[in-house]
Amino acid sequence: MHKLLSVVFMSFLFGCLLFAQNNNQRDETINKHQSPINRQGSESGIFFDDMNGVNSVAGLEARGWVILNEDGGGTQPPFAQGDPVVFAAYEGPDTGYTFTNYQGANGFLIDQWLISPEIAVSSGDTLKFWHRSPDANPFDDSIYVRYATNAGITPGDFDQTWGRYLVSETGWAQWVGTFNHTGNIRFAIQYYITDGGPSGNNSNYVGLDLFEVTGASGPTILTIAEAREDLDNDFIPDRLGDTVTVAGTVSSINYNTGNFNYVLHDGTGGITSIKFGYAGPEYNMGDILQVTGEIGQFRGLTQIEPLGDGSSSVVFQGTGGALPDFILLTLSTYYANPEMYEGELLGFVSLSSSGPWNAWPTSGSNANFVLQDAAMDTIIMRIDKETDLDENPEPSWPKDVIGFGSQFTSSSGVYDDGYQLLPRMYSEILPPGTIPVELTSFTAYVVDQNIMLKWSTSTETNNLGFEVEKKTGTEFRAIGFINGSGTTTEPQEYSFTDVNSEVGVNYYRLKQVDLDGSYSYSEVVEIELGAPVFYSLEQNYPNPFNPSTKIVFNLAADAKVTLKVFDVLGQEVSELVNSQLTAGNHVFTFDALLLNSGVYFYRIDTEGIDGSSFTQVKKMLLTK
């Protein structure tokens, strides 16, 4: 993304790979790497932010973070929502992290601060977070990690510094540090570079994710996915009989009044927590509980049973926990791996009663009600009398249905049958077509001095299409329409290019229109279009791809440009550009129809008419 001396590329593109390995060696004393990446368990929780919410400056500040732009410059905010085109988040949604990059510079100086909310700590407590720069990053990104013992919010308040650290260039890595202070503090990540910015050599893109402050003592808290994992795939949890501690959000009603029987969910998975003889308080959906108990299994269903009488092993930690979104499936997809969906909230479209022998429960009664879809696959919907379903009449089928994946096997020695759907409430049996279009991403890019909008959906129901709207003055006006895909559970991708983009900040939103004329709006995305002032080579999109992908680059001056693609052996497989191009943004399509799956590299070399030059290599993955 910056000017780069040709000596860096004397070892060609494989030198970039060695460069990343050397950086990793210099950094290994302060990082804990994982492969494959899995979210870690934590100790007693003091502070936690998984960055899975809104990470704009406004979104961060709404959660108590403080953002400082001490260099006073930049073409973008100091911190922003993670960009999955560069890389996906460590955990959670692909955009679930925050980032800062070279575009925040004032000339060559970058001085951006991400300051935490005020936190009460004791000496020996631990700060952990995850950090990452692009793989094989040719620009050494680094950060300072500091804390203020007076909990102040100005740079001068940060009287304790752990040090300056290289940001990982080989995937996400965890930073860990220990506080040597007791009292209220704020910690800070300072992105401070004196040779940065578009023309500098030591800045690129820094992602930050999953911040935790944990106590020096207390039980190790597992994620629910870790607590219930079955790595040997024998349908029995690996930790059966072990005592573990999990923390999660109450995501169901109490399925057994007078006892304790809830589904807990923590973002990694769901689990039933059940204790007969313990009534305890009545918890509401959204309450956050920490449960210490024994991992058990009853008729195939993995459970955690609180220790003792439950009064001290179930700890209320607050309200406002994140409730799980439902996962939209077909029955055939569900049955392909039902264990994976146990404890998850699921949604199914257009289910009907399987026949006249089905009996809807009377008030105060349980029932196993068999549903079927258009493909004639069936599932038992377990209607629990603790819900309000038995208090309401049988619906007129078909309906969209939401409930938890559950299980009750045919006998105690069987572990792989009896998969069920466990609804929470009558209001989640919905008219067909209610389950909406699920928009998973909406992003904007500058391409060839135009603005390209890209969005994707994971599911669609009765989707006529998307009206693209742009803000003009104080109002949004339609500038185009893209047809939708009707009803589908397959992921879909869409794009629209605004060829009338104006220099400055542009605002866009989508109006999703159903076949019946009803509609809903997406979030607003903003992007600034400016006169080109720097060279850059962007990550190809989509990536991975099959069989074609687009490569975007920016020229600060008119230049002779070559853009070539190489395989992992360094052999040239395609020359996309070899010509004189004007300053600005450019996009070219690489078609790999005749190539085999694997890793490929693309390299740009430029010679500007003003004497400037630029060379960069990036990696892409072809999957067939």
ABEGO torsion letter per residue (X at the ends): XBBBBAAAAAAEAAAAAAAAAAAAAAAAAABBBBOBBBBBBBBBBABBBAGABBABAAAAAAAGBBBBBAAGBEABBABBBBBAAABBBABEBAABBBBBBAAABBEABBBBBBBBBBBBBBBGBBBBBBBBBBBGBABBBBBBBBBBAAGBABAAABABBAEBBBBBAAEBBBBBBBBBBBEBBBBBBBBBBABBEAABAABBBBBBBGBBBBBABEBBBBBAAAAABBAAGAGBBAABGBBBBBBBBBABBBABBGBBBBBBBAGAEBBBBBBBGBAEBBBBBGBBBBBBBBBBBBGGBBBBBBBEAGAAABBBAEBGBBBBBBBBBBAAAAAABAAAABGBBBBBBGBBBAEAABBBBBBGBBBBBBBBBAAGBBBBBBBBAABAAAABBBBBOBBBBBBBBBBBBABAABAABGBBBBBABAAABBBBGABBBBBABBBBBBBGGBBBBBBBBABBBGBAEBBBBBBBEABBBBAEBBBBAEBBABBBBBBBBBAABBBEBBBBBBBBBBAAGBBBBBBBBBBBBBBBABBBBBBBOBOBBOABBBBBBBBABBBBBBBBBBBAAGBBABBABBBBBBBEBBBBBBBAAABBBEBBBBBBBBBBAAGBBBBBBBBBBBBX
